[in-house]
Amino acid sequence: MTDTLTSYRLIARDLAASTKRTSADPVFARDTRYYAARIGAVASADAFLADRRLYGYAMKAFGLEDMIYAKAFMRKVLTEGVAPGSFANRLADDRYVAFASAFDFTRGFSARGTDAALKNGAPIPAAPARLGAASGLPDTTDLSGRGEASFTLATQVDAQTTRSLTIRLNGTRLAGIAADPSRVSPGEIAAAVAAQIEASGEAGLKGLVQVGLGLKNTLFFETTAATRPLTGASYPAGGANRTLAIRNAAPSEEGRKAVDVGFGTMLGPDAQVRSVTDAYLRQTLETEAGEADTGVRLALYFARKAPSLTSAYQILGDPALAQVANTMLGLPATSGVVTSEALARRASLISAKIDLASFRDPAKLDAFVRRFAATWDARNGATQAPVLALFGVSGS
């Protein structure tokens, strides 16, 4: 059996080739295609948890496959998000914060109107809900070929009624509006959005929301007053019940490239998919390596996570990172119940013995991980290879 150090070096020496072999696996490719094709259409934590393949894929990508069964726990992670004091932020393991951030189904922009009020005896009229993009549009935007901007615009017209519409900006939707889809002006983008709002009709956003261009060509949306024909129902422009919300939307078809127009796609649906599938690929590689040798999986995982470490508590909060640190320092694993004082002592010891800042240097990180692999071999009874002597590690 090949020792841990040799196995780790064989994989790490050409990581690109190693991941390419893993990605060629038919099961991996099938699961990744399923995830990429469907995640964009998921709009809530409940829908996400209900799709076992999507949920399982995501959990594995973040190294949380051991918690797949704990759906109530993960629902709390997802629904509370990453705000200060949220459930994920109260957990010691940073993987939950990363998971909640990646699958924040409420992420987007929102605004609420205001009711009429009196200030210093003077009446202040109700104000509409208004949303302005964080950045202005460039002079021209390329929406030709596979490029597309997609976002969902929703407005709450009263306490019981919310209407929504998914806006698509691509070569097809710009036909008759933009002369050249590869050089679309800010005015043409606003006109294309307005045309889709108008075409949505009485059951959509027609007459309820208007779009315009502000300073520096920033897109903005604003609720408008409207009276429904036949029913005569009146929807005022302002008031606390009038809201606007914009969130990311899945592309209209697989293979579309997200284009930023200041709303929705600035969150990058294609980039989010790519980051998760890349993480899943790396986790799969590490898992397969760990089936033959747990030490190799720990070494690969530590090499991936270490450059972002800033605190010994991050190591203590991650069982795999803690196992690497314990192995290097000759410490026993912590018990199930640890006092804050004991935790602080262990964190202090790790900080004193392991230079976290040095892991930003690839050469120093590689040297540390190779020392870990050699130490793992020595402490787990692996047949000593001559290379272990280079690290001063005895097989006894």
N, C-alpha and C positions, 0 to 999 in steps of 0.2 A: 504493500500500500504506500502511495506517495505521501510524504509528510506534509504537514500544513504549510510550512514555509515554501516548499517547492510548488505546491498547488496554487498558493496565492500568487507567487511570482509569475507562474505560467499564465494565469488569467489577467493579472494587472499589467503585465508587460505589453499586451496588445488588447486593451479593453474593447476597442472598436470591433476587432475580429470576434471577440468573445460574445459581445452583444448581438452582432450580426448573426452568429450561429443560433443564438437563442431566439431571435426574432423570426428566423426561418421556420421555426416549429409550427406545424399546422394548427395545433390547438391554440397557441399564443396568437397567431395571426387571426384566427376566427374570433376569439374573444375580443381582440383589439378592434376589429372591424365593427363588431356589435356595439361596443362602447362608443366609438367615434360617431357612428350613425345615429345613436339614440339619445346620448346625454344632452344634446342641445335642446331637445323637446321637453325635457323634464323641468317643471316649473315650481315644484314644491318638495319639501323634505319627505312627505308621506309618499308621493309618487316615486321618489328616488328609492326609498326603503322597500317599496312594493315590488320593484324590479330586482329580483335576486341576482341576476347576472350583472347588471350595472353596479349594484351595491357591493357585491362581492369583489368585482374588479377594482372598484375604487378603494375598498378597504385593504386589499392586497397591495395596491400601489403605494399606500401610505404605511405599510408594514403593520397593519392592524387586523390581519386575518384572524388572529386568535379571538378577536372581539366581534366577529360577524354575528354570532348568536345574540348579542346584547343589543337588540334593536331599540328597546326603550331608552337605554343609556345613550345610544348614538343619536336617537331623535332629539334628546335633550342637548347634546353637543351641537347638532345642526340648527335647532330652532333658536337657541340663545346666541349663536354666532360668536363673534370675537370681541364684543364690546367689553370694556373694563368690568370686572366682576362677573362675567359670564361663566357658565359651567365649564367650558373648555379652558378658560384662563385660570380657573381654580384648581385644575388638575396639574399634577407635577410633570406630566408627560407632554412635551411640546408638539408631539404628533397630532394630538387632538385639536390644537389651535390651527395647525396647518390644514387639517382636514376640514374644519369648520370654515376656514377662509376660502378654500378651493371650491366648496359646495355651498356657498352663501346664496340661496335662491331668492333672497330679498334684495340682493345687491342691485343698485341702480340709483335713480334720482327720484325724489318726490318733493312735492310742495302742497301746501294747504292754503285755501283762501281764508279770509278773516271776516267776521261779522261786523256790522255797523256798530259804532261805539261813540261815546261822548268823551272828549278830552278838554279839560278846562272849560267845560260848558259848551264847547263847540262840537257839532256833529262830525264824525268821521265816517264816510261811506264804507260799505263792505268792499273788500278787495278781492279780485280774482286770484286763483292759483296760477302761479307763473314759474316756469322753469327755463333757465338760460344755460346753454352749454358752457363748460369750463374753459373751452378754447375755441378760437375762431376758425372758420374754414379757410383753407389756402385759396389762392386765386383760381386754381383749377384742381379738381380731384379726379383721379383715374377710376372709373367704374365700368371699364370695358372688360371683355373676357370673363374670367371667373370672379372678378371683384364684386363685392356686394356689401352694402351696409344694411343691417337688419336690427330693428328694435321694436319693442311693443310699447305702445302709448295707451294709457288707461286714464279715465276720469271718473270720479265718483260724482254723480250729478245730484244725488240726495242721499238720505240715510239708508235707503234700500237698494239703490240702483247704481251699478258700475258698468261702464261700457269700455271696450278696448278694441284696439286695432294694431296689427303687426305691419309696420312700414317696411317695404323692401325697396332698396335703391340699387338697381343694376342696369345693364344695357337694355334689357327688355322693358323694364318699367320706365326708362327714360326716353323711349321712342316717342318722337313727336314733341318732346320737351327740350332735350339737349341735342344740339347739332352734332357734337362729337363726344361720345361716352367716355373717351379717354381724357377729355379736358372739360369736365363739367364745372360750370361756374357756381358760386354760392347762390345766386338768384335762381338758377335752374334746379338746384337741389331743393330749395324752399318751394319752388313751384311744383316739383314732383311730389313732395310730401303733401302739399295742399290738395293736389289732384286726387291722391289716394284717400285723404280724409273726406273730400267731397263725394267720391265714388262709393264710400262705405255706406252712404245713405242714412235714413232715419234710424235704422237699427244699429248703426255704428256711431261715428263721431261727427257726422255732418252737422254743422251748426253749433257744436258744443265746444270745439277746440279750434283755435287758429294758430298758424305758424308764421313766423316772420324772421327777419334778420336784424340783429342789434349791432352795437358797436363792434368793429373789427370782424364783421361778418360772422357773429356768433348766432347759431340757430336758437330761437326761443319759441316756447309754446305757452299759450294762455287760454284759460277757460273763458267762454263767452256765454252771454245770456241767450236763451232760446225758448220759444214756445212751440210745443208740438202741435201740428195740425190735427184736426179731428178731436183729439182728447183735450186740447187746450192746456195741457200741463205746462207749467212755467218752470224753467230752470235758470235761476239767477246766475250771473257771472261770478259773483263773490259769495262769501259766507263760509263758515267752518266746515260745512258738508261738501263743499266743492274741493276736489283734490285732483292733482295730476301726478302720474307716476310713469317713469320710463325705465325699462330694464332690458337687459340683453335678450336677444331672441336667437333661436337656432337658425342657421342658414337655410335657405329655401331648398337646397339639395346638397348632397355630399360632394366635397371637392371645392366648394366655394371658399374664396379667400376674404376674410373680414377686412373691411375698409372703415377707417375711423372718420366719422363726421361730427364728432363731439358728443354724441349720445350713443348709448348701447354698445356699439361695436368698439368703443374705446376700451372696453373690458376684454376684448379679444377672445371670442368663443373658440377660434381655431387654436390660439395660443394656449388656452386652458385645456383643451383636449390634448394637445401635443405634450404639455407638461405632465399630465396624468399618465398618458401612454408611455412616455419616456420613463417615468418613475416605476410603472408596472413592469417594464422591460428589465430595469435594473433589479427590482425586487425578485423577479423570476430567475434572473441569473444568479443572484445570491442564494435563493432558496435551493436551486438545483445543485449549486456547489456545496451547500450545507447538508444535503442528503448524504453525501459521502464523508464530509468532515465539517463538523460544527465550527471549528476554528477558522476555516476558510470563510464561511459566511460572516462570522463576527469581524474578521479582518477586512473584508470587502465593505461591510456596512460601516465600520468605523472610518475607513478611508473616505467614504462618501459624506459622512455627517460631520467629521471633525473640523473641517475648515470654517464652519459656521458656529462653532462652540465659543461661548464667551464666559460661561460660568460652570463651576463644578456641579452646581445643582442640576444643570441640564444633563450631565452624565448620570447623576443619581436618579433622575426622573425617567431615564430610558434603560430598561433592563439589559439590552444588548450592550450599550455603551458602558454601563456599570460593570458588566461581566468582563469587558476588556480591561477596565481600570483595576478591578479587583485582581485579575490575573497578573497584571504588571506590578502591582504593589504587594502581592501576596496577602490580600485581605480576604476574609471569608465573606460569603454573600450575606446581605442584611436579612434580618428576620422579618416576618410579616408585619410586626408592630415595632416601629422605631420611634424613639422620642426625638423631639426637636433638637435636644442637646447632642444626642448621638449622631444625628444627621449633620449637624453643624460641624462636629469634630471630623467626621469623614470627609465632608466637603473641604474643610481646611487642609486636611492631609492630601487630598487630590490636588488642590491648588498649589501646595508646596512642592509636590513631587512631579506633577505633569504640567508642562508649559503649554497652555492652550493656545497662546498667541503664535507659537512656533508652527502650529498646524496650517497656517496660511502659506507657509513655505512648502511647496510640493516635495522637495527633497527631504526636508526634516520630517514631514508627515510619513513619507514612504519608509524612512529609516525606523520610525517608531512602530509602524505597523509590522514591518519585518521582524523587529525585536519581539513584538507580541506573538507573531506566528511561531517564532523559535521557542519562546517561553511556553506557549501552549503545547507544543510538541513535547518539550521536556517534562511538563507537569502532567501530561496525559498519557505518558508511556509510549509515545511514538518512537519508532526505531530511529536512533540518532543518525542524522546525515552529517557528513563532514562539514557542511556549511554552518552547522550550529556553533561550531567552535569560533566562528568569526564574531559571534555575538557574546561570547563568554558564557554560553548556556550549557550546563551539565545535564546529561540525561539521567543522572541518578536522582 
